[in-house]
Amino acid sequence: MVQGAPNNGHKPQSDSASMASLSNIPGVGPKRQQLLSEHYASVDDIRQATTEEIAAETGIHYRVAQEVKAQLG
């Protein structure tokens, strides 16, 4: 069995960079970026979530959650 390198509790750098790019989305500043990072491990996880899930799980306003989804595609 082949195992990947241990992550030592850190996200891969590409995921961290992608999560940092959330601050480029209108309505997402440091606090909302932190909320998203606490609830989702990666940008792909956010893409897979519905707008309703993002709003409910993070407490982010629905319109901001819509903008996050629109920007991430």
C-alpha positions as CSV (number, residue, x, y, z in Angstrom):
1,M,0.0,0.0,0.0
2,V,1.3,3.4,-1.0
3,Q,0.9,6.2,1.5
4,G,1.1,9.9,0.8
5,A,3.4,12.2,2.8
6,P,2.1,13.2,6.2
7,N,0.4,16.6,6.3
8,N,1.5,17.4,9.9
9,G,-1.8,19.0,10.5
10,H,-1.4,21.5,7.7
11,K,-3.4,21.8,4.5
12,P,-1.5,21.4,1.3
13,Q,-0.1,24.7,0.1
14,S,-2.3,24.8,-3.0
15,D,-5.4,24.4,-0.8
16,S,-4.2,27.2,1.5
17,A,-3.5,29.4,-1.5
18,S,-6.9,28.7,-2.9
19,M,-8.6,29.4,0.4
20,A,-6.6,32.7,0.6
21,S,-8.1,33.7,-2.7
22,L,-11.5,33.8,-1.1
23,S,-10.7,37.3,0.1
24,N,-10.8,38.4,-3.5
25,I,-14.6,37.7,-3.6
26,P,-16.8,40.8,-3.0
27,G,-18.2,40.6,0.6
28,V,-15.6,38.2,1.8
29,G,-13.0,39.7,4.1
30,P,-10.8,38.2,6.8
31,K,-13.6,37.2,9.1
32,R,-15.7,35.5,6.5
33,Q,-12.7,33.9,5.0
34,Q,-11.9,32.4,8.4
35,L,-15.5,31.2,8.8
36,L,-15.3,29.4,5.4
37,S,-11.9,27.9,6.3
38,E,-13.2,26.6,9.6
39,H,-16.2,24.8,7.9
40,Y,-14.6,23.7,4.6
41,A,-11.3,22.0,4.1
42,S,-10.9,23.3,0.5
43,V,-12.3,25.4,-2.2
44,D,-13.6,22.3,-3.9
45,D,-15.6,21.5,-0.7
46,I,-17.2,25.0,-1.0
47,R,-17.9,24.4,-4.6
48,Q,-19.7,21.2,-3.8
49,A,-21.8,22.8,-1.0
50,T,-25.1,24.5,-1.9
51,T,-25.6,28.2,-1.2
52,E,-28.0,27.3,1.5
53,E,-25.5,25.0,3.2
54,I,-22.8,27.7,3.1
55,A,-25.1,30.2,4.6
56,A,-26.4,27.9,7.3
57,E,-23.0,26.3,8.3
58,T,-21.0,29.5,8.4
59,G,-23.6,32.1,9.3
60,I,-22.6,34.1,6.3
61,H,-25.4,36.1,4.8
62,Y,-27.2,34.3,2.0
63,R,-26.3,36.9,-0.6
64,V,-22.7,36.7,0.2
65,A,-22.9,32.9,0.0
66,Q,-24.5,33.3,-3.5
67,E,-21.5,35.5,-4.5
68,V,-19.0,32.9,-3.2
69,K,-20.7,30.2,-5.3
70,A,-20.9,32.5,-8.3
71,Q,-17.2,33.4,-8.1
72,L,-16.0,29.8,-7.5
73,G,-18.1,28.4,-10.3
